Amino acid sequence: MNLPSCFFMAFQFRVNSTNTTEQNLFLFRLYVSKFLNNHFSKQTSGIMKKNYDLGILVLRIAIGLLMLFHGIGKLQGGLGFIQGMLEAKGLPGFIAYGALVGEILAPLAILIGFRTRIAAAIYALNMLVAFLMVHISQFFMVTETGGWALELLGLYLLGAVTLFFTGAGKIAVSSSNNWD
């Protein structure tokens, strides 16, 4: 039953009966509620039906693709600045290659849905290292427009943590392993 047929049925009932206005209003509400239940309830198919697997896919695409751009930038620009930062803090410079793992390999695995939980853990660890190495001074800062200075880093981190707990969902290359 679609909405126009609800209105037509309610109007037709009104014209062909001797019910009071209150009774007609009640019946009209009944028809509208039937329409809404048929088209927007959990049992319906269509766009209003909850689809967790599709939602997880959208999250995987968002955080995977956006972080991949950071990794490609590091491939093109080199890791010298990261190595210098690590060495200034007394850490070995080769750890900078971990940024490539966290910003290229992990996002690719997240995008295709292969071992998503472990890839998300690596991704989240990469975000924590970026926070501690580069952005810790901005933790309590707010932008000119009132947003948290680290909101993008926070969204990446929390998206990865979410995927660690949910896994890749059914729309993935692999979904049968515990690490998917």
ABEGO torsion letter per residue (X at the ends): XBAAAAAAAAAAAAAABABBAAAAAAAAAAAAAAAAAAAABAABBEAABBBAAAAAAAAAAAAAAAAAAAAAAAAAAEAAAAAAAAAAAGBBAAAAAAAAAAAAAAAAAAAAGBGAAAAAAAAAAAAAAAAAAAAAAAAABBBAAGBBAAAAAAAAAAAAAAAAAAEAEABBABAABAAX
